[in-house]
Amino acid sequence: MRLEFRKMHGAGNDFVVVDTRARAPLTPAEARALADRRLGVGCDQVIGLEAPRGEEGQGGDIFMRIRNPDGSEAGACGNATRCVAELLRTETGRTSLAIRTISGLLPATFQGKGVWSVDMGAPRLGWREIPLAHACDTLAIPLEIENFRNPSALSMGNPHATFFVDDLAAVDILRLGPILENAPIFPERANVGFAQILAPDRIRLRVWERGAGLTLACGSGACAALVNAARRNLTGRAATLVLDGGELRIEWRADDHVVMTGPTATSFTGTIDL
């Protein structure tokens, strides 16, 4: 089976994008093959573009299905949303689009030179909405590992927990990430961020993504970090998030919606025989 694909990234968070509007959606096995960095193309997530249809696709310009390298399905990805919006802009010429995911509709607005703003919606702060395994204060959930404890948790279409640390460079995320992702308090696993406040409007962030591992950038994780920092009165409601692969501007607006602004890029296009 031969598939045409486009390799894209947003601030280093990289994707293999496959247009499946004229064929069956990608299977978990196909996603795993595409995401393999040795035997496939390699990426943090595989993005399948599907025609809006039925209940889950109604009301958007396109349906974006997000699969992690292990084949599992993700609910939202802000960096991928920007990349898909840029693809649709080149296809249609439109600068205002709405991308549908399994977690809802994400409006995107073109800012010029490959930069897009995406309305990620309102954060979900209730323990059931995240979800967590039991009732607790989501501003400081009962989770501890070594010297790190009581992260803040929320959902941006997928579950996130943010630890605030004094020295991000000292955190062994590659070792701690898999343990925290699968902690019993997260029945659906979780994305785990470690954030260092650099200034009231600047945050350094690294994120271990469930099903993907440590990535160069995580858009929904950046949104979660800003909201959690503001909830803890560590920052204001807008900040620049400094990630390994670049910077994202995040604003938690007065209407409760979180808007993410950042770049997009196409690395290459090609065809692979699965």
N, C-alpha and C positions, 0 to 999 in steps of 0.2 A: 504494500500500500504506500503510495507516494503522496506526501502532503507538502503543500507550499506553506511557508511560514515567514513571519517577520520577527526579528529579534529587536526588542526595544527596552529602554530603561527610563526610569524616573529617579533622578538623584542616585543612580547606581543600583536601585532595586530593579532587577532585570526579569524580562518576561519573554516567553515564546508565544506569539499571537497567531492563532489559526482561524481563518474565516470558515466557519462551518454552516453558513447560511444556506448553502446548496447541498449539504450532506448531513449525515447523522452527527449528533454532538460527539465530542471526544469522550472516550471511555476512560475510567481511572487507569487502566493498563496503558493506553496510548499516552496519557499525560505523564505517567511515570517514565515511559521510554523517551519522550521528548525532553523531559527535565533532567535526565541523566547527563551529568557534565563530562563523562568519559565516553559513553556509548551513544548519546543522543546529541541534542543541541546544547542543553544546559541552561538552567534558569532558576529563579526563586519561585515563580509561579507560571503555570501554563494558562493562557487565556483563550477561551473559545468564544468566538462571536456568533451569536444565534439571532435569527429574526425574532422580533417581539411577537409572542403568541401566547394564548391561553392566560391563565391567571397570573403566573409569575412574570410574564413578559409584557403585560398590558400597560400601555401608557408611556413607553419609552421609545427612543429612536433605535435602540438595539439592546439585546440582552447579552450581558457579559457573564460567562460562567468561569469561575476561578478555581483552579485545582492546584494544590500543593504538590511538591515533588514526590510525596508518598501516595498521591492519587486522591487524597481526601479533598473535600470541597470547602472553600473559604467563603465567608459571607460578604466581605467587603475588602476592597484594596484601593486606597486613594491614588497611589502612584500608577497602578494599572488603569484606573479610570481616566486619568489625564492622558495616558498613552492612547487609549481607545478613542478618546475625544479627538486627539490630533489626527488619528487615522481617518475618522469620519469627516473631519474638516477637509482633508485633502480629497476625499471622495465626493463630498457634497458642497463644499465651499461655505458651510454654515459655521458660525462662531458661537452659537449657543445651542447646546445639546443636552439630552437627558439619557443617562446610561442606567439601564435596569440591572439589578443584581438580585440574588435570592433574599437579600436583606432590605431591598427597597430601591427607590429611584434616587439617582445621584445627578443633580443638575451640574453642568460644567460650562464655564464661560472662558473664551479665549482672551488672553491678555497681550498677545503678540510674541513673535520670536520663539514659538514652541512652548510658551508658558501658559498654563491653564489654572483657573481657580475652580475648585470642586466643593459644592455644598454637601458635606458629609452627614447632614442631619443633626438631630439633637442627641447628645450622649444619654445612654440609659444607665441610671445610677442605682436602681433597685437590685437587691441581691438575686431575685428570681429572674430579672431581665438579663443578667450578665451571661450565664447563670452561675451562681455559687451553690455549693452542696447544702448549705444551711443558712439561716438568718444571721446576719451580722452587720456591723457598721461598715459600709463599703469604702469609707474614707480611710480606714485603717483595718484591713481584714486580718484575722488571726493566722498569719503565715510567717514562718521564721526559718531561716537557714543561715547557720554560722552567725555573722554579725549583722545580717540583713533581716529586718522584721517589719511587719505591719505595712505592706504596700497598700496603695489606693487602687480600687478596681472599678471598672465600668465596661460598658459595651459600646463600640462604635460600629455595630453590625457584626462584630465578633468580639470575644472576651479579651480584655486587657488588664494586666496588673502592672503598676509602676512603682518601683522602689526608688526613693530619693537618697542619693549617696554624696559623700563629700569629695571622693576621688574616683571618678569613673575608670581611670586607667588601671586602678588596683583591683577591679572586679574581674574575676575569671568567669566570664559569661559562657564560654564554651563548656565548662564543667558544670556550672550551676543551672544553665538554661534547660537542659533536658529534665533535670529533677523538678524544677519549678513548673515547667509546662505541664507535667503529669501529676502535680500535687493533688491529693484527694479532694481539696476544696473546690477544684475545677472539674466538674463532671464531664465537660466537653473539651477539656484541656484549655490552655490559655496562651496568649502572646505575653511575654514578660519583658518589660522595659526597665532599664537602669538609667536614671536621669541625674545629671549634676546641674544645679542652678548656677549659671555664670553671671547673670545680671537679671534685673526684674523683667527684662524683655528678651532674654537669651538663655537657651537650655541646650546642654550637650546631652545626646541621647544615643543609646545602642539598644537594639531590640532582638530578643530571641523569638522567632515566629514559630507558632505551632505548625508542625508538619513541614517546616522549611529550614529551621535553624537560624543561625545568626546571619542577618542580611545587611547590606550596605545602607539601606533606608527602609523604613516602614511608615507609610503615610497614615494609616489608622492608628498606629502606635504613637506617632508624633501628635496626632489629635488628642489621644488619650493622655499623653504626658502633659500637654498644655492644660487641659481641663483639670486633671488631678492636681497640678501645681497651683492653679488658680483656686481650686477648692480648698487647698491647704494654706492659702494666702502667701505662697512662696513667690508668685509672679502676678502680673496683671492678666487680663483676658486676651492678650495678643502677644506673640513672641516669635522669634526666629528659632527654629529647631536645627541644631547643628548635628548632622548625621555623618556616618563614615563616608557616604558617597556624595554629600552635598548639603544644601540648606533648603528648608521648607518654611514658609510663613504660615502660621496658624492663628486664627482668630476665633474666639468663642463669643459670638455676637449676643447682643441683648435679647434677640428673639430665641435664644438657646441653641441656635444652629452653629455648627463648627465648620468654618471655611478654610480649606487648605489650598495654598498657591505654590506652584513649583514647576520645574522644567520637564520636558520630554525629549527623547532622542531615539532615533533609529540607528542601531548598530550595523545590521545587515539583513538581507533577505536571502531566502534559499529554498531548496526542496530536499526533503529527507525521505528515505525509503524505510518505513517501519517494519 
